[in-house]
């Protein structure tokens, strides 16, 4: 199926690849302007479309840096129903700011969360606010070269490496694989928990890392389930989930790892999946309720992600969910090894008195 798609769409992919390559060359040669800012800028992104786990990595960086700097996250706000620059507040919905920024603001109330498809304009706007940020985390901005980041972090799914992919629309790459050279740090995400040191060495060689690049392997950590209307009501998955039949509700790019995790512990698992960033409706909840009622037994519950829950936070959807045992599964990341090295790399950049740009941006290649 994938091979047929690649062959069928190869002409379009070829043209798209040439266009993105020319665009990158224009930035490299200075024909297109990359704007610099005196504030520290960390860019987190990937070469492909789909879920590589950007959100938990951004949250990891927030936790690492929140006591060091005045942080602002700046995202596009994908699928929001507003336009232009906007600062997120507690009362804003995912429809207004996007599900990921809504999640950032819900979990980290003391940081600035903003959205703007034009990252340059977004930073300029934020630089005018009271107590302006001194460090920006650019979410999903690896291709937004109009901002010259001080540190570029590239994510690639351990199970779906960019080196094995091809250009859109035949494949999933947003730009040619050579774009990885702009990264200062490359993180293999969703690494299996029991991966060997040999496997990590093989994967590191496969991407042909450059001398100036650092490689890390992260894995997903799942917390306790918590009830959507009472966050103190929790379920310890390894110790308690075996008692329940579970309906997994997702609207994310790659629900596979989450579903696999739940299946490992639940008595029985049923899946209800929608497309990435799906805009849930009352009708969807009605279908969910019908499916839930077909599941046998009295000990049963619904599990969804924090990101999906952000899109469920509408009065009409909360009313439709009444009586359903909806639980939220928090997702974090940690590193397989060299955690301290990763943290120190980030903190060293953030603490630098005179900010610097990534090695690629500085022209050291």
C-alpha positions in Angstrom: 0.0 0.0 0.0 2.7 2.4 1.0 4.9 1.4 -2.0 1.9 2.0 -4.4 1.3 5.4 -2.8 4.9 6.3 -3.3 5.0 5.2 -7.0 1.7 6.9 -7.8 2.6 10.2 -6.2 6.3 10.3 -7.1 6.0 13.1 -9.7 4.2 15.3 -7.1 6.7 14.4 -4.4 9.6 15.2 -6.7 8.2 18.7 -7.5 7.5 19.3 -3.8 11.0 18.2 -2.9 12.6 20.5 -5.4 10.5 23.5 -4.1 11.5 22.8 -0.5 15.1 22.3 -1.4 15.2 25.6 -3.3 13.6 27.3 -0.3 16.2 25.9 2.1 19.0 27.0 -0.3 17.7 30.5 -0.4 17.8 30.6 3.5 21.3 29.1 3.4 22.5 31.7 0.9 20.8 34.6 2.6 18.3 35.4 -0.2 15.6 34.7 2.4 16.0 36.3 5.8 16.4 34.4 9.0 15.6 36.8 11.9 17.8 36.7 15.0 16.6 37.7 18.5 18.6 38.5 21.6 16.4 36.1 23.6 17.3 32.5 23.8 15.3 30.4 21.2 14.9 26.6 21.3 13.2 25.0 18.3 11.6 21.6 18.6 10.4 19.9 15.5 10.7 17.0 13.0 11.2 16.3 9.3 8.0 14.4 8.9 4.3 14.9 9.5 2.7 12.7 12.2 3.2 12.1 15.8 6.8 12.0 17.0 5.9 13.1 20.5 6.6 16.8 20.4 4.2 17.7 23.1 5.8 15.7 26.0 9.2 16.8 24.9 8.2 20.5 25.1 6.7 19.8 28.5 10.0 18.2 29.6 11.8 21.3 28.5 9.3 23.5 30.4 9.9 21.6 33.6 13.6 21.8 33.1 13.7 25.5 32.4 10.7 27.0 34.3 12.8 28.0 37.3 15.7 29.3 35.2 14.0 31.6 32.7 10.8 33.4 31.9 9.5 30.9 29.3 7.1 31.4 26.5 5.9 28.6 24.2 5.0 29.7 20.7 3.0 27.4 18.5 1.0 27.6 15.3 -2.1 26.5 17.1 -3.0 23.8 14.6 -6.7 23.6 13.7 -7.7 26.5 15.9 -10.6 28.5 14.7 -8.9 31.9 15.3 -6.3 33.6 13.3 -3.2 35.7 13.9 -1.3 36.3 17.2 -3.0 35.3 20.4 -1.8 34.8 24.0 -3.6 31.8 25.7 -5.3 32.3 29.0 -7.0 29.7 31.3 -10.4 30.5 29.9 -9.4 30.0 26.3 -10.6 26.8 24.6 -8.7 24.4 22.2 -10.9 25.9 19.4 -9.4 29.3 20.1 -5.7 28.4 20.7 -5.3 24.8 19.6 -5.2 21.6 21.7 -1.4 21.6 22.5 -1.2 25.2 23.6 -4.3 24.7 25.7 -2.6 21.7 27.3 0.6 23.8 28.0 -1.5 26.5 29.6 -3.6 24.1 31.7 -0.5 22.3 33.1 1.9 25.3 33.4 -0.1 28.3 34.4 2.9 30.5 35.2 4.4 30.5 31.7 3.4 32.5 28.7 1.7 30.4 26.0 1.1 32.0 22.6 0.1 31.1 19.1 0.9 32.6 15.8 1.6 30.9 12.4 4.1 33.7 11.8 6.8 32.9 14.4 8.7 36.1 13.8 5.6 38.2 14.4 4.8 36.1 17.5 8.2 36.7 19.1 8.1 40.5 18.3 4.6 40.7 19.9 5.7 38.8 23.0 8.8 41.0 23.3 6.4 44.0 23.9 4.5 42.5 26.8 5.2 43.3 30.5 7.7 40.8 32.0 8.6 39.7 28.5 10.0 36.2 28.1 13.8 35.7 27.9 13.5 32.1 26.4 11.2 30.9 23.7 10.3 27.3 23.0 9.2 27.1 19.4 6.8 24.1 19.0 6.9 22.3 15.6 9.1 25.0 14.0 12.0 23.1 12.4 10.9 24.3 8.9 10.2 27.8 10.1 13.6 29.1 9.1 12.5 32.8 9.3 13.5 32.5 12.9 17.2 31.6 13.5 17.0 29.4 16.6 19.9 29.2 19.1 19.3 25.5 19.6 17.6 23.1 17.1 16.2 19.9 18.4 15.0 17.3 15.9 12.7 14.4 16.8 12.4 11.2 14.9 10.3 8.2 15.9 12.5 5.2 16.8 10.0 3.0 14.9 9.7 5.2 11.8 13.0 6.9 11.2 13.2 9.9 8.8 16.0 8.2 6.9 13.5 5.5 5.7 10.9 7.9 4.6 10.3 9.9 1.4 8.8 13.3 0.4 5.2 14.2 0.7 2.7 13.3 -0.5 4.2 9.9 -1.5 5.8 9.7 1.9 5.7 11.8 5.1 8.7 14.0 4.8 8.2 17.8 4.9 11.6 18.4 3.4 14.5 16.3 2.1 16.3 14.1 4.7 19.4 16.3 4.4 17.5 18.8 6.6 18.6 16.9 9.6 22.0 18.6 9.3 20.4 21.7 10.8 19.8 19.9 14.1 22.1 20.4 17.1 20.3 17.6 19.0 18.6 14.6 17.5 16.2 12.6 19.8 15.0 9.1 18.9 11.5 9.2 20.4 9.3 6.3 21.6 12.3 4.1 22.1 11.3 0.6 23.4 11.8 0.3 27.1 14.0 -2.7 26.7 16.2 -1.5 23.8 19.8 -2.6 24.0 22.9 -0.5 23.9 23.8 -2.2 20.6 20.5 -1.2 19.0 21.1 2.4 20.0 24.5 2.4 18.4 23.1 0.9 15.2 20.4 3.5 15.0 22.9 6.3 15.7 25.0 5.2 12.8 22.0 4.8 10.5 21.3 8.6 10.5 25.0 9.4 9.9 25.2 12.0 12.7 27.6 14.9 12.2 30.4 15.7 14.7 28.6 18.7 16.1 25.4 16.8 16.8 24.3 15.0 20.0 22.1 12.0 19.9 19.6 10.9 22.7 17.0 8.3 23.0 13.7 9.1 24.8 10.9 6.8 25.9 7.3 7.4 26.9 6.3 7.3 30.5 2.6 6.9 31.4 1.3 8.1 34.7 -1.7 7.1 36.8 -5.1 7.5 35.2 -7.2 10.3 36.7 -10.9 10.9 36.5 -11.9 13.8 34.3 -14.2 15.5 36.9 -12.0 14.7 39.9 -8.3 14.7 39.3 -7.6 13.2 42.8 -9.5 10.0 41.8 -6.7 7.9 40.2 -6.1 4.4 39.0 -2.6 2.8 39.2 -2.4 1.1 35.8 0.1 -1.7 36.6 -1.7 -2.6 39.8 -5.4 -1.9 39.1 -6.2 -1.8 35.4 -6.4 -5.6 35.1 -9.8 -5.4 36.8 -11.3 -3.3 33.9 -12.4 -3.6 30.4 -11.2 -0.4 28.6 -12.4 1.7 25.7 -9.5 3.8 24.4 -10.6 7.1 22.8 -8.0 8.9 20.7 -7.8 11.7 18.1 -4.0 11.8 17.8 -1.6 11.0 14.9 -0.2 7.7 16.3 -2.2 6.1 19.0 -0.4 2.8 18.6 2.0 3.0 21.6 -0.7 4.2 23.9 -3.1 1.4 22.9 -0.3 -1.2 23.2 0.4 0.0 26.7 -3.2 -0.2 27.8 -3.6 -3.6 26.3 -0.7 -4.8 28.3 -2.6 -4.2 31.6 -6.3 -4.1 30.9 -8.6 -7.1 31.0 -10.0 -6.3 27.6 -9.4 -3.3 25.2 -11.6 -1.7 22.6 -10.4 1.2 20.4 -12.2 4.2 19.1 -9.9 6.3 17.0 -10.4 9.6 15.1 -7.9 11.6 13.0 -5.2 13.8 14.5 -6.6 16.9 16.3 -10.2 15.7 15.7 -12.8 18.2 16.6 -15.1 16.2 18.8 -18.9 16.6 18.4 -21.9 15.6 20.5 -22.6 13.0 17.9 -19.2 11.5 18.5 -19.9 11.2 22.2 -23.2 9.6 21.3 -21.3 7.0 19.2 -18.8 6.6 22.0 -21.6 5.9 24.6 -23.2 3.3 22.3 -19.8 1.5 21.8 -19.1 1.7 25.6 -22.5 0.1 26.3 -21.6 -2.9 24.1 -18.6 -3.7 26.3 -19.3 -6.6 28.7 -19.1 -6.4 32.4 -19.6 -3.7 35.1 -15.9 -2.8 35.6 -15.3 -0.8 32.5 -14.0 2.7 31.8 -12.9 5.0 29.0 -9.3 6.2 28.6 -8.2 9.2 26.6 -5.1 11.4 26.3 -4.6 14.8 27.9 -4.4 16.3 24.4 -7.8 14.8 23.4 -9.3 16.0 26.7 -8.4 19.5 25.8 -10.7 19.2 22.8 -13.4 17.7 25.0 -13.5 20.7 27.3 -16.6 22.3 25.8 -19.9 22.7 27.8 -22.0 20.7 25.3 -19.4 17.8 25.3 -19.0 17.8 29.1 -22.8 17.5 29.3 -22.8 14.6 26.7 -20.1 12.8 28.7 -22.2 12.9 31.9 -22.3 9.4 33.5 -19.4 8.0 31.5 -16.3 6.9 33.4 -13.8 8.9 31.4 -10.2 8.8 32.6 -7.2 10.7 31.3 -3.8 9.2 30.8 -0.9 11.6 31.3 2.2 11.0 29.1 5.7 12.1 29.9 9.1 11.3 28.5 12.5 10.4 30.0 15.8 9.4 28.5 17.2 5.8 28.2 20.6 7.1 29.2 22.6 10.3 29.4 19.7 12.2 31.0 22.2 14.5 32.8 24.1 15.2 29.6 20.8 16.2 27.9 19.8 18.4 30.8 23.2 20.1 31.0 23.2 20.8 27.2 19.9 22.6 27.5 20.8 24.4 30.7 24.2 25.5 29.4 22.6 27.2 26.4 19.8 28.8 28.6 22.4 30.1 31.1 24.7 31.6 28.5 25.3 35.3 29.2 25.6 36.0 25.5 23.2 34.0 23.4 24.5 32.0 20.5 22.8 30.4 17.4 22.9 26.8 16.5 26.0 25.6 14.8 24.2 25.3 11.5 22.9 28.9 11.7 26.3 30.1 12.6 27.6 28.7 9.3 30.0 26.1 10.8 29.2 23.4 8.2 
